[in-house]
Amino acid sequence: MKYKLMTFLLACTVVFTGCGSNDAVKNEPKQAEGNSASGAVVSDEVWAPILESYRQFTIEQADTFILETEKFVTAVKSGDVEAAKKLYAPTRMYFERIEPIAEAIGDLDPNIDARENDVEDKDWRGFHRIEQALWEKNSTEGMGEYADRLLEDVKLLRALMETVEVEPSLLVTGAVELLNEVSASKVTGEEERYSHTDLYDFAANVEGADKIYQLVKAELNKKDAALDEQIGKGFADLEQALSAYKSGDGYVSYLDLKEEDTKKLSQLIDALAEPLSQMGTILEA
């Protein structure tokens, strides 16, 4: 994986507008207009170890993602519906933690993760196509080819990660975008419409965002200890809330959540997203 230290991009302010509250339309991160890059001073020496640590994290996740996808594909192709169902959500977590990387690589994100109606039916493949068969039809019939394509796409993702130029901006915006993912589709139950395993994705997105925060935390604390504390508390509150929905090694079904549960989780996402959106600005000077 290559690195490209574009310090000026840290001057961009990621604005998390109206996060959560079951309104996906408002959850689009954007860069504040008129935020000049002048004066941004971030040295390569500061960023190099941070980016290297994130590279190692994403590579480890991607390598394990391949191994777990191979198990899932084997279950699907052998017609073992129950085994495939059991492997489905935990396998996807490796992808959800590093989704900012996948989104930076062409069509791989939709090829692996598109939901029904996200793309034309002729182009729909990946996890959710198989999810539909497993939970709606309780069958793997006709899914062998999709399973093979899924594994090919996952391996291609890992291979192309070597060509991605990981920049500081990818980390800064990626953390917010991961929370956007939670707010837009996981906390609403739209992501896993057949399996209702949304909380697995929810937890993985939060873990991916927290990983990025932990990597920049030391530098952030030097600039603004109060903001660092606010973000840290936001992650701790959200993770504590999520722990209430643990079940064994995984999470309860989204169908088990009551309205007050999803409302509480949405509020915690909102409370974290606002200070997290300031992380890019605070690191620039």
Secondary structure, DSSP 8 states (H G I E B T S, - for coil): -EE---GGGGG--EEE-S--TT-GGG--EEE-TT---TT----HHHHHHHHHHHHHHHHHHHHHHHHHHHHHHHHHHTT-HHHHHHHHHHHHHHHHHTHHHHHTSTTHHHHHH--BTTB-GGG--SHHHHHHHHHHSS--TT-HHHHHHHHHHHHHHHHHGGG-EE-HHHHHHHHHHHHHHIIIIITTT-TTTTT--HHHHHHHHHHHHHHHHHHHHHHHHHH-HHHHHHHHHHHHHHHHHHHTTEETTEE--GGG--HHHHHHHHHHHHHHHHHHTTHHHHT--
